[in-house]
């Protein structure tokens, strides 16, 4: 996990581009970067310009797309994030209940709040509307929408949330725990016998859902370094270009190694999320997307179906495949701020999240976070949430600027979608929203 930027799924966009450059020919790489960089510069010239919509613009983006470059940032990625279903197979997480309408009560003080933007300060509204890296943002307080903007997307777009998906999955597991259907302190082989003769054996489900399994498959090892564990994992799901001998996702999991004892250190391992999803499927007897539909989506009053990327073999991209409307991400966040948790989980689970349970950050992680948040750093992670502060606020981020921030004590939910630049540029919404929340609410 990279605790120094908005993209905990990728350790560094700049490093990612160097990794990718080593994975394909220099000439091909140069042409891809040149095209996407030029396109990004055009986008930055008018941050509020309409996204690609003409026939020629859309066709050009499809021509530029490859399995190696779709997550490089810039115009291609921006289009793919909003149209992921056009590039990969998906399953539907159906909206099966009545829409829960959201009351709008705009708060001018939030829009006018002075935030730090690099070396300068600016109004929050001006930052949002003029950043080419902010696609959309919504803030709710006490169940009411107090701020909402869509500078680089439409409200009806179902934008890829990348790793924000992880907390939807962990919340489904928490719902099963509340129903007495799973014991999170049990060893994983109790639910997944296929892992009994592997290095996963003996690791508790709690350590897995807390990202402290000790499994040596860190995302930061490189998504486009073809010999890494994380590459092989995503390759098994059809998310990256196939270069290694074909292998099922289960066989990929079975071959993973543990490099430290479980519960010792927080490490960002997307395979932990996939294993969590397998447990949910085993307990419910339903494919993950239908389990999420039953346990979460049907209860939040969503206004649209969610979409889950699946492999050609029907395996879900559990760690980062959910596309949804921004308002529905905010509705999900209200699970943690409403009195009845929308009937999804218990207050006990919310209390467990915001307590000092979970996995504490080590000294190096704490120092980095304290610097980033100017002395107001989070202290631990739990249940797939990346950061949890002493006052109970919590955050889950996704690659390229996706995120959900929830402060149960103040009744605040903020969700945002973003797109990064080709050199790793991104927005800085999280520190701003943390500052705004503490100052205004």
N, C-alpha and C positions, 0 to 999 in steps of 0.2 A: 504494500500500500504506500502510495506517495502522500504523505500528510502535508506537503507543501504546496499543493495546488488543488483545483476543483475536480481533478480526474483521478480518483483513487484506483480505478481499474487499470490505468496505464501508469507505470512508474515515471516515465518522462516521454513526452511526445517527441522531443528532439532525439533522445536515444532510440526511440522506436523507429524514427526515420533512418538513423544510421544502421540499425539492425536490418531494416527492409532493404536498404541499399546493398547490403552484403548478400541478400537473398536472391536478387535478380541482376541482370546485366547492367553495367553502368550506363550504356547508351539508352537502354529502355527506361531506366530509372530517371535519367536526366530529362527525357522527353515528357514523362508523366508529371514530374515535379514542376517543369516549366509551364505546362498547360494549366495545372491546377493552381499554381502560384499566380499566374496572370489573371485567371478567373477570380481568385480571391481578392486581388488588388482592385478589380472592377467592382466587386461586392463592397469592399471597404470604402470606395469612393462615394458610395451612397448607401449608408447603412440601412436606410428605410426603403430602399428600392424593392419593388416586387420581386419575389423569387422567380426562378425560371418557370415559365408557363407557356411560352409560345412553342409551336411544333419544333422549330429549329433549335431552340434552347434546350428543350428536353431531349431531343434526339442526340444532340452534341454531348450531353451529360452521360447518356447511356453508352455512347461510343467511348468516352473516357474511362468509364468504370471497368475495373478488373478486381479479382479476388485479392490481389496484392495491394491495391491502392485505395480501396473504398473507405478505409479508416485513416487516411493520411491527413484529413482536414481539408478546409477549403470548400469550393462550390460542389464538388462531387459528393463529399461526405454530407454536406448540408442537405442535399437533395435526397440522398439515401436514408438519412435519419428520419425524414418525414414520409418516406415511401418504402420502408424496409420490406413490406409485403410484396413489392414488385420485384425484389431481388432474391428473396429466400422463401422457402415454403413456410406457411404459418397455419396454426390452428386457432379457433375462435374461443375466447373466454366471454361467453354470452352475458349480456345485460338481461337478467331474467326477472327483475323487480321494477317497480315504479321508480321513475326518476325523482331523486330528492333535490328539489329546486334550491338554489343557493341565493340567499338574499344579498343584494349589493348595497353597501354603505361606504362609499368612497371616503378615505381619510386623507385630506390634503396635506396634513403634517407629514405623512409618510412620503408622498410624492416630492415634497419640498425639503426633505431631510438632507443635510449636507453630509456626503460620504467622501471617503478618501478614494481617489482614482489615480494611482501612480503618485506623482509628485504634487498633484493638485487636489482640490476639493470641488465637488460639483453636486448639484441636486440629484437625488436618486432617480427621479423621472428622466432627467437629461442623460444620465449614464445609461439607463435601460434603453432608451429610444435611439441612442447614437452609437451603441456598441454593435459591431457586426457579429459579435460572438454570442449575443443574447437572442434566442429565438422567441421565448415567451416566459413570463413570470406571473405568478398569482400569489397573493398574500391574504390569508383569512385570519380573523380574530373573533373569538367567541361565536364561530359558526357563520360569520358574515364576511363577504368579499370586500376588503378594504382597499385593495390595489390589484389591478390586472392589466397586462399589456402584452401585445403580440407583435413586436417590431419586425420579426423575420419569419413568421409563420401565420397560419390562420387558426382561429379557435377550434375549428373542426378537425384540424390535422391530428392524426394519431402518430405522435413522435416517438421514436425509439428512446427508451429510458435507460438503456444499457444496465448498469449494475443497480439502479434503483429497483429493478426486478427482484433483487435478492431479499429485500425486506418484505415484499409481498409474499415470497415463499416462506420466510421465517415466521411471518404472522400466521400463515396457514398452519404451520407446525405448532405454534403456540395455541391456536384454536383447538387442535387435536389434543394437546396436553390438557387444556382446560376441560375437555370432554372425557378425560381419563383414558384416552386411547393410545397414549404413548408416554413412556418414561424417559425423560431426556438424560437422566444419569446412567441409563443402561448402556452397555457396550454395543457398538454399531452392529456387530454380527448377530445380535439378538433379532434385529429387524432385516438385516441383509446377509443371510448365510453365505452368499457368493463371495463375501469379503472375509470369511472366517479364516482362510489359509493365506492371508495376505498381510502386509504391514499395517493395514487398517485395524487389525484385530485388537480388541481391548480399548480402543479409543471410544470415549463416551460420545453420545450424540450431542451433549451439551458442548463439549470441546470442539466438535465439528461445526455446530451452528454459531459458536463464538469465534470462529476463525483462529483456533489455537490447536489444531489437530497435530501439528508438527510434521505434516506431510510435505515432502520436498517437491512442491509443484507451484511455486510462487508465480503470480502473474508478472511480477517485475523481472522475471528471467527473460522475457521477450516473446511477445505474441507472434512476431514474424521471424524469429530465429528457429529454423526448422527442426533443430535437434533438441529443443527444450521440451519439457513435460507439458507446459501450458500450450505450446503449439500443437503437440500431438493430441491433447485433450480437445482443443477447438477443431482440429482437423477431423477428429472422429465425429463431430457434429456437423461437418460440412460448412463451417464458418470461415475456414482458411483454405488456401489452395492445396490440393492433395499432392504431397511429395514423398511421404513415407509409405511403407506397405500398409494396405488397408487393415484397420483394426476396429472392433466395436468399442463403444464408449465404456462398456463394462470391463472389457479386457484391458483397456487403457487404465482404468482405475485400479484393476488388480495388479498391474505392473508398477504402480507408484511406490516410492520408498519414503520411510519416515526418517527425518534427519535430526529430530529433537523430541524429547518427551512431550506428550500432549499436555496442554494447560500451562506450558512454560512461557510462551511468547505469542503475541498477536502477529500473525502473518497473513497477508492477503492471498488466499488460495481459492480460486473460483471452483475448483473441484469439490471443496467442502460444501458449497451450495448445491452442486449437482447431487451429491450423496444425500443431502437433506431432502431434496426433491424425490429421490428414489424411496426414501423412507415414507414420505407422504403418499406416494403411489402405492406402496406395499400395504400400508394401513387402510387406505380408502378403497383400494381395488379399482381406482380410476386413473386415467392419464392425468398428468400434472395439471394441464390446462383446465380440465373439468373439475379437478379437486379445488383449484384456485377459484373457479367459478362458484362452486358450492360453498366453500368456506369463507370467501372474502368478497368477490365481485358482486355476488347476488345480494349482499347486505349493505353495501355502501351507497346505494341509490345512484349508481353510475348512469351517465347520460348516453354512453356508447359502449359497444363491445370492446373488450381488450383483444389484443392479438399476441400470440406467443409463437416466436420462431421455432420451427422444428426441423430436425434433420430429415433427409430423404428416407431414413429408416424409422421416422416417427419419434425420435428422441428430442425432448425439449431443450432449448438453450436456457436452462434453468438459471444460469448465472447472469444473464443479461439480455433476454430476448423479448421483453414485454414492450409493446407499443400501445400508447393510450393517449387520450386527450388530456390536456394539462389540468382541466377542472376535475377530471376523475382521479388524477394523482393526488390532488388536494383533498378530494372526498376520502380517499384512502387514508391520508394523514389525519383526518378527523377521528379515526378510530382511537387515537391516542389523546384526544383533547375533549371528547364528549363524555358526559356522565356515565352513559351505558356502553361506551366503546362500540356503538352501533351494533351491538350483539355479536361482535366478531370474537373478541377475547375478553378476559376478565380484568378487573382493576388490579388483581394480583400480578398479572403479567406486566402491566404498565409499571407497577411499583418495582418489580424485579428488574426491569430495563433500566430505570433511572437510578436505582440504588448502586452501591459500589460493587455489585456482583458483575459477572462478565469477566473480561480479561483486562487487567491494568496495563497501560502503556509503560514501556521501560524508560529509563532516564533519557536516552537519546531521542526517543519519540516524543516524550513530554517537552523536552527543550525545543524541539523543532515546532511543535504545536503552540507552545507558549509564545514563541517569537512571531509566528504567523498571526496569532490573535492578540498580540500586544498585551501579554500577561493574563489573558482570559482563555487559556487553552482547555480543551476537554481532557479528561483523565482516563477514560476507559472505553472499550468497545463491548458490544454484546448483541447476540441474536442478529448478526449480520449488519447492524448499524455501525458505521465507521467511527463515529465520535459521539461520546456522551459526556456532557458537562456536569459539574457538581450540582448545579441547580436543576438538573433533569432534562435540559434541552438536548436534542439529539439530531444527528445528520447522517444521511446516506447519499453518497455521491455516485455518479456514473461517468464513464468516459466521455470526454469532449464537452463537459459542462452541464451534465444532467444532475439534478439533485432534489432532495426533499429535506426540509428542516422543520422540526416539530418541537415546540416548547409547551409541554402539557400544563405547567404551572401558570403560564401566561395565556394559555388558550390560543397559541399562534401556530398556524400551519403555513409554510411557504414552499412552493414547488416551482421549479424552473427547468426549461430545456435550453440547450445551447449547441453551438457548433464551434469547433476550434479552427485555428488557422493552420496553414501548411508548415509552419515552423513552431507549432506548439502554443501559439497565442491563445488566450482564453479570457473569459470574464472573471470577475472577482465578487460575484454576488453573495457567496456565503459569509465572508467577514462583514460585508455591508448589512446583510439581513440580521446577523447576530447583534451587531451594534444597534440597529434600528429597534429590534425587539426589546433589548435591555433599556433603551432610552425612552421609548414611547409606551410600552405596554407592561 
